[in-house]
Amino acid sequence: MKKPYEVPAVTALNTASLSGPNRLKRASTILRVAVDYGWGEFIERIGLGHLAPAKSASTDADHLDSSTRFRKALESLGPTFVKLGQLLSVQRDLLPERHILELEKLQEKVSPFPAGEVIRIIESELRQPLSQLFADFDEKPIAAASVAQVHHAKLKSGISVVVKVQRPGIEEIIQADIDILLIVARLLEKHVPESRLYNPVGVVEELAQSILRELDFLREAGSAERFLDLLKGDAEIYAPGIMWELSSKRVLTMEHSTGSRITSVYPENHRERLRVADSLMRLMLIQIFENGFFHGDPHPGNVFILEDGRLCFHDFGIIGQLSPRDQENLRQMFLAVIARDPEWLGEVYLDMGGAIGTVDRTAFISDFGQALEHYYATYGEGNSFGEILGQFIRLGGKHKVRLLRQILLAAKAFMLTESLIRTLNPAYDTIGAFQNYSQTLIKNQLLPDVSQAGFARDYRALSSIRQALGDLPIVLAKGLRQLHQGELIVRVRLEQLDTLQQHLDRASNRLSFSLLIAAVLIASSIVTSFHIGPHIEGLSLIGLLGFGIAAFLGLWWAIAILRSSRL
């Protein structure tokens, strides 16, 4: 397998980097489109004006707004730039909303490549004649895109399959485009200071990793299998099986699913539409919060309904993967919304992203609080959660707080899923669905009979304790290192030194004893919640015994304090 794309070091303009007639011609095309669509000033500022051709007389870009011009320019430059636009469409904290909405309209306008080329690539990749690989192969594609096209075929066993074949020469074209984009990005950062806010080099580097991963169909096949494996116990989901012996980096063969797209009129049965809507939300919540591995592009073309009612997911080229810390932060963010706690929400959001410079925490949390209260007051709990999520991301951008790419991708996947759900049920209550699911998230840590807001607040307290304990070894290690290096500064104000030891002993004993009582209570609650051990009147005897011990210890502790003021 090819090594990940390595970004070349570019410190200054070197036209030799664009050497070769094909590269130079491609660079000229990119510069011409930039000039035609109104960015000639930037081309001059970065020192490439001498390479840019004159503006075309036939262009109508002058009559378009900036967001439309940007989208049309990307479409005219082909697959690399369409993928760049799709990547940027996730960056709701970086670009204005009108640009995001325009980028979501990106379309690939390509013609299918000849059947002779399709057959040549298949036979070259799979090292056998087409007649030995398939019993029947339809040379007319059922879909064509800038990176690949898809054909229907039948195996000798009679199984119906689809074959995805990579467009010839596409990898070389994309590699050349990325090299050129990197040069332009570095020159932008050097000569156009205002561009640094958008991190152009970082965007291109991320594009390189993302698009070149998509060109490896074996990676996509592995993602499809992992997706299905993580949800294999769920009877409501399906993903086409991969024919590994008929797949390679440039050819992907999988089962042909005969499902139908979700539309405003399909399924026709109202009850079935509600069931499918509930299933879509449940599966997305499981993917994000339990698996940490999710379909990154669940639009209507990638989610079908099979005849037996199962949901069939396609196209695993865009997959999101969350670290445990990312999952925890997302859990807390959603629970903070349920609890209507702007301070908690703001703290979690700051922890999820990276601040560019100093953040006014008071103003940041105040803005989040206003958005949260406006949402509940104006839209109520039965409206779009994706809407308030988008508001939070835009507010983060206003305060120069950027989220990690994977969290932004999770937010976009959630919004797409909710949009698909509302096609089925416009009145779907997303907040209510999440409130119901929140009990599953925290069932092992809290009592089951408190309110939803109480669930969320108690979860915050437990999470803070767990985080503090997790950070304790780091703090101790830092302190010991400073002590060893002679850099530790301790400021002590001594008052009543003779009683200091006595107070410390008393405080530590009380803390230890209270933790012991709390541990017995929590353990008893868990045992009672899961009905462990023998029962009486439906209650766990072990749990009741634990509650009794905790009550006795608590009473004894209180009496001891009242009598002697020490333990």
Buried (B, 14 or more C-beta within 10 A) or exposed (E): EEEEBEBEEBEEBEEEBBEEEEBBEBBBBBBBBBBBBBBBEBBBBBEBBEBBEEBEEEBEBEEBEBBBBBBBBBBBBBBBBBBBBBBBBBBBBBBEBEBBEBBBEBEEEBEBBEBEBBBBBBBEBBEEEBEEBBEEBBBEBEEBBBBBBBBBBBBEEEEEBBBBBBBBEBBEBBBBBBBBBBBBBBBBBBBBEEBEEBBBBEBBBBBBBBBBBBBBBBBBBBBBBBBBEBBEEBEBBBBBBBBBEBBBBBBBBBBBBEBEEBEEEBBEEEEBBBBBBBBBBBBBBBBBBEBBBBBBBBBEEBBBBEEEEBBBBBBBBBBBBBEEEBBBBBBBBBBBBBBBBBBBBBBBBBEBBEBBEEBEBEEBBBBBBEBBEEBBEEBEEEBBBBEBBBBBBBBBBEBBBBBBBBBBBBBBBBBBBBBBBBBBBEEBBBBEBBBBBBEEBBBEBBBEEEEBBEBBBBBBEEBEEEEEEEEEEEEEEEEEEEEEEEEEEEEEEEEEEEEEEEEEEBEEEBEEBBEEBEEBBBBBBBBBBEEEEEEEEEEBEBBBBBBEBBEEBBEEBEEBEEEEEEB
